[in-house]
Amino acid sequence: VITRAIGVGPDPECDIVSGRIAPGDLFLLCSDGLTEHLDDTEIADILLDLPPQAACEALIAETVARGARDNVTAVVLACRSGDDDDEKTAPPL
């Protein structure tokens, strides 16, 4: 997977997925250091129970507590409604 992401030649192969994004959707971008220690159900439970920043911190902390053997990276993106005129006043998810 890593060679596809960074490439071994001049043109890397990228996976492209399309679909609709709705308010409330969450996306997790993470390294395999995280997924080696947590299964999909555990990850989903944390993502659904916590706000994005707290979810990142909890995912990383749990991975480290389980003896992380590799680097651990996590980014959680939460989609909000595009109807907000002023992003500063939009309630956090």
Residue frames as a rotation matrix with the C-alpha (Angstrom) as fourth column:
VAL 1
0.569 0.823 0.000 0.00
0.823 -0.569 0.000 0.00
0.000 0.000 -1.000 0.00
ILE 2
0.424 -0.433 -0.795 2.75
0.213 -0.806 0.553 2.47
-0.880 -0.403 -0.249 0.86
THR 3
-0.670 -0.714 0.204 4.43
0.364 -0.076 0.928 2.07
-0.647 0.696 0.311 -2.50
ARG 4
-0.169 0.692 0.702 1.12
0.950 -0.075 0.303 2.84
0.263 0.718 -0.644 -4.17
ALA 5
0.726 0.496 -0.476 0.69
0.639 -0.742 0.202 5.95
-0.253 -0.451 -0.856 -2.00
ILE 6
0.410 -0.647 -0.642 4.14
-0.218 -0.753 0.620 7.41
-0.886 -0.115 -0.450 -2.54
GLY 7
0.940 0.070 -0.333 4.95
-0.339 0.139 -0.930 5.50
-0.019 0.988 0.154 -5.70
VAL 8
0.290 -0.881 0.373 7.98
0.330 0.458 0.826 3.65
-0.898 -0.117 0.423 -6.95
GLY 9
-0.340 -0.319 0.884 7.79
0.940 -0.092 0.329 5.40
-0.024 0.943 0.331 -10.28
PRO 10
-0.979 -0.142 0.149 6.90
0.159 -0.981 0.112 8.85
0.130 0.133 0.982 -11.58
ASP 11
-0.383 0.914 0.138 3.10
-0.652 -0.373 0.661 8.27
0.655 0.163 0.738 -11.52
PRO 12
-0.943 0.037 0.332 1.72
-0.248 0.589 -0.769 6.77
-0.224 -0.808 -0.546 -8.28
GLU 13
-0.522 0.823 -0.224 -1.50
0.303 0.425 0.853 4.74
0.797 0.378 -0.471 -8.37
CYS 14
-0.907 0.282 0.313 -4.24
-0.417 -0.500 -0.759 6.37
-0.057 -0.819 0.571 -6.30
ASP 15
-0.605 0.795 -0.034 -7.51
0.796 0.606 0.006 4.84
0.025 -0.024 -0.999 -5.19
ILE 16
-0.892 0.424 0.155 -10.48
-0.403 -0.902 0.154 7.06
0.205 0.075 0.976 -5.94
VAL 17
-0.616 0.761 -0.201 -13.82
0.784 0.568 -0.251 6.56
-0.077 -0.312 -0.947 -4.24
SER 18
-0.852 0.382 0.358 -16.87
-0.234 -0.889 0.393 8.62
0.468 0.251 0.847 -5.01
GLY 19
-0.299 0.819 -0.490 -20.18
0.877 0.438 0.196 9.09
0.375 -0.371 -0.849 -3.26
ARG 20
0.291 0.493 0.820 -22.24
0.055 -0.864 0.500 11.61
0.955 -0.101 -0.279 -1.37
ILE 21
-0.764 -0.493 -0.416 -21.11
0.498 -0.042 -0.866 13.17
0.410 -0.869 0.278 1.88
ALA 22
0.299 0.925 0.235 -23.78
0.355 -0.336 0.872 14.16
0.886 -0.178 -0.429 4.38
PRO 23
-0.031 -0.246 0.969 -23.68
-0.751 -0.634 -0.185 16.23
0.660 -0.733 -0.165 7.57
GLY 24
0.600 0.199 0.775 -22.63
-0.752 0.469 0.463 13.97
-0.272 -0.860 0.431 10.42
ASP 25
0.897 -0.357 -0.260 -20.43
0.157 0.808 -0.569 11.72
0.413 0.469 0.780 8.27
LEU 26
0.627 -0.757 0.183 -17.04
-0.515 -0.227 0.827 10.95
-0.584 -0.613 -0.532 9.78
PHE 27
0.811 -0.486 -0.326 -13.85
-0.067 0.476 -0.877 10.00
0.582 0.733 0.354 8.00
LEU 28
0.733 -0.648 0.209 -10.80
-0.189 0.101 0.977 8.49
-0.654 -0.755 -0.048 9.67
LEU 29
0.672 -0.688 -0.273 -7.41
-0.272 0.114 -0.956 8.72
0.689 0.717 -0.110 8.00
CYS 30
0.701 -0.410 0.583 -4.93
-0.590 0.124 0.798 6.62
-0.399 -0.904 -0.155 9.92
SER 31
-0.209 -0.863 -0.460 -1.75
-0.937 0.311 -0.156 4.68
0.278 0.399 -0.874 9.66
ASP 32
0.310 0.280 -0.909 -1.55
-0.197 0.954 0.227 0.92
0.930 0.109 0.350 9.86
GLY 33
-0.799 -0.599 -0.048 0.07
-0.026 0.114 -0.993 1.34
0.600 -0.793 -0.106 13.27
LEU 34
-0.534 0.706 0.465 -3.44
-0.826 -0.317 -0.467 2.02
-0.182 -0.633 0.752 14.57
THR 35
0.401 0.813 -0.422 -5.29
-0.889 0.456 0.034 -0.70
0.220 0.362 0.906 12.67
GLU 36
-0.306 -0.566 -0.766 -2.79
-0.238 0.824 -0.514 -3.34
0.922 0.026 -0.387 13.80
HIS 37
-0.974 -0.178 -0.142 -4.07
0.101 0.218 -0.971 -2.94
0.204 -0.960 -0.194 17.37
LEU 38
-0.515 0.855 -0.053 -7.74
-0.362 -0.274 -0.891 -1.92
-0.777 -0.440 0.451 17.06
ASP 39
-0.680 0.343 0.649 -10.41
0.685 0.612 0.394 -3.69
-0.262 0.712 -0.651 15.07
ASP 40
-0.719 0.396 0.572 -13.09
0.253 -0.617 0.745 -1.91
0.648 0.680 0.343 13.02
THR 41
0.325 0.904 -0.277 -15.76
0.603 0.027 0.797 -2.21
0.728 -0.427 -0.536 15.73
GLU 42
0.138 -0.362 -0.922 -13.50
0.931 -0.270 0.245 -0.69
-0.337 -0.892 0.300 18.39
ILE 43
-0.873 -0.476 0.108 -12.55
0.477 -0.784 0.398 2.16
-0.104 0.399 0.911 16.06
ALA 44
-0.393 0.810 0.435 -16.21
0.304 -0.332 0.893 2.81
0.868 0.483 -0.116 15.17
ASP 45
0.410 0.559 -0.721 -17.25
0.850 0.054 0.525 2.84
0.332 -0.828 -0.453 18.84
ILE 46
-0.280 -0.601 -0.748 -14.63
0.783 -0.594 0.185 5.48
-0.556 -0.534 0.637 19.67
LEU 47
-0.927 -0.090 0.364 -15.50
0.325 -0.678 0.659 7.60
0.187 0.729 0.658 16.63
LEU 48
-0.151 0.970 0.189 -19.21
0.375 -0.121 0.919 7.55
0.915 0.209 -0.345 17.48
ASP 49
0.419 0.316 -0.851 -18.71
0.886 0.064 0.460 8.25
0.200 -0.947 -0.253 21.20
LEU 50
0.024 -0.568 -0.823 -16.33
0.664 -0.606 0.438 11.21
-0.747 -0.557 0.362 21.03
PRO 51
0.862 0.144 -0.486 -15.85
-0.198 -0.787 -0.585 14.50
-0.466 0.600 -0.650 19.16
PRO 52
0.889 -0.447 -0.099 -13.17
0.044 0.300 -0.953 14.36
0.455 0.843 0.286 16.42
GLN 53
0.103 -0.925 0.365 -10.15
-0.664 -0.337 -0.668 15.65
0.741 -0.174 -0.649 18.41
ALA 54
0.050 -0.020 0.999 -10.97
-0.934 0.352 0.054 13.53
-0.353 -0.936 -0.001 21.45
ALA 55
0.934 0.299 0.198 -11.49
-0.201 0.893 -0.402 10.50
-0.297 0.336 0.894 19.18
CYS 56
0.573 -0.800 -0.178 -8.02
-0.221 0.058 -0.974 10.97
0.789 0.597 -0.144 17.67
GLU 57
-0.184 -0.668 0.721 -6.48
-0.894 -0.190 -0.405 11.21
0.408 -0.719 -0.563 21.12
ALA 58
0.329 0.394 0.858 -8.39
-0.763 0.646 -0.004 8.15
-0.556 -0.653 0.514 22.37
LEU 59
0.987 0.020 -0.162 -7.51
-0.126 0.722 -0.680 6.05
0.104 0.692 0.715 19.31
ILE 60
0.249 -0.968 -0.016 -3.83
-0.342 -0.072 -0.937 6.88
0.906 0.239 -0.349 19.64
ALA 61
-0.165 -0.290 0.943 -3.80
-0.981 -0.054 -0.189 6.41
0.106 -0.955 -0.275 23.44
GLU 62
0.665 0.481 0.571 -5.46
-0.553 0.831 -0.056 2.99
-0.501 -0.278 0.819 23.17
THR 63
0.869 -0.402 -0.288 -3.03
-0.047 0.513 -0.857 1.91
0.493 0.759 0.427 20.45
VAL 64
-0.077 -0.931 0.356 -0.05
-0.596 -0.243 -0.765 2.98
0.799 -0.271 -0.537 22.57
ALA 65
0.060 0.179 0.982 -1.54
-0.971 0.237 0.016 1.25
-0.230 -0.955 0.188 25.63
ARG 66
0.898 0.314 0.309 -1.70
-0.234 0.934 -0.269 -1.97
-0.373 0.169 0.912 23.60
GLY 67
0.225 -0.929 0.295 2.02
0.205 0.341 0.917 -1.78
-0.952 -0.146 0.268 22.82
ALA 68
0.926 0.192 -0.324 2.14
-0.234 -0.381 -0.895 0.05
-0.295 0.905 -0.308 19.48
ARG 69
0.288 -0.838 0.464 4.93
0.575 0.539 0.616 -1.48
-0.765 0.089 0.637 17.42
ASP 70
-0.313 -0.291 0.904 4.79
0.928 -0.294 0.227 1.18
0.200 0.910 0.362 14.70
ASN 71
-0.999 0.027 -0.035 4.11
-0.023 -0.993 -0.118 4.87
-0.038 -0.117 0.992 14.25
VAL 72
-0.287 0.957 -0.038 0.49
0.929 0.269 -0.255 5.80
-0.234 -0.108 -0.966 14.98
THR 73
-0.988 0.041 -0.151 -1.28
-0.082 -0.958 0.274 8.60
-0.133 0.283 0.950 13.14
ALA 74
-0.319 0.937 0.143 -4.97
0.935 0.336 -0.116 9.51
-0.157 0.096 -0.983 13.13
VAL 75
-0.966 0.201 -0.164 -6.99
-0.224 -0.965 0.138 12.34
-0.131 0.170 0.977 11.62
VAL 76
-0.403 0.902 0.157 -10.77
0.823 0.432 -0.368 12.48
-0.400 -0.019 -0.916 11.97
LEU 77
-0.979 0.189 0.078 -12.83
-0.116 -0.827 0.550 14.63
0.168 0.529 0.832 9.62
ALA 78
-0.431 0.896 -0.103 -16.40
0.637 0.222 -0.738 15.50
-0.639 -0.384 -0.667 10.59
CYS 79
-0.744 0.238 0.624 -18.76
0.496 -0.429 0.755 16.84
0.447 0.871 0.201 7.92
ARG 80
-0.566 0.581 -0.585 -21.00
0.323 -0.497 -0.806 19.73
-0.759 -0.644 0.093 8.87
SER 81
0.429 0.809 0.401 -23.90
0.792 -0.124 -0.598 21.29
-0.435 0.574 -0.694 7.06
GLY 82
-0.586 -0.637 0.501 -22.90
0.806 -0.521 0.280 23.81
0.083 0.568 0.819 4.37
ASP 83
0.319 0.842 0.435 -25.78
0.716 -0.515 0.472 26.06
0.621 0.161 -0.767 5.45
ASP 84
0.411 -0.188 -0.892 -23.78
0.785 -0.423 0.451 27.88
-0.462 -0.886 -0.027 8.13
ASP 85
0.889 -0.064 0.453 -23.12
0.223 -0.804 -0.551 31.49
0.399 0.591 -0.701 7.12
ASP 86
0.339 -0.777 0.531 -20.42
-0.822 -0.519 -0.234 31.99
0.457 -0.357 -0.815 9.71
GLU 87
0.207 -0.321 -0.924 -18.26
0.076 0.947 -0.312 28.97
0.975 -0.006 0.220 10.45
LYS 88
-0.768 -0.577 0.278 -17.27
-0.184 -0.218 -0.959 30.51
0.613 -0.787 0.061 13.79
THR 89
-0.392 0.700 0.597 -20.82
-0.915 -0.227 -0.335 30.18
-0.099 -0.677 0.729 15.09
ALA 90
0.188 0.454 -0.871 -21.41
-0.556 0.780 0.287 26.63
0.809 0.431 0.399 13.86
PRO 91
0.625 0.064 0.778 -21.88
-0.750 0.325 0.576 24.21
-0.216 -0.944 0.251 16.75
PRO 92
-0.513 -0.848 -0.129 -19.15
-0.858 0.502 0.113 21.58
-0.031 0.169 -0.985 17.11
LEU 93
0.307 0.560 -0.769 -20.03
-0.544 0.767 0.341 18.01
0.780 0.314 0.541 16.25
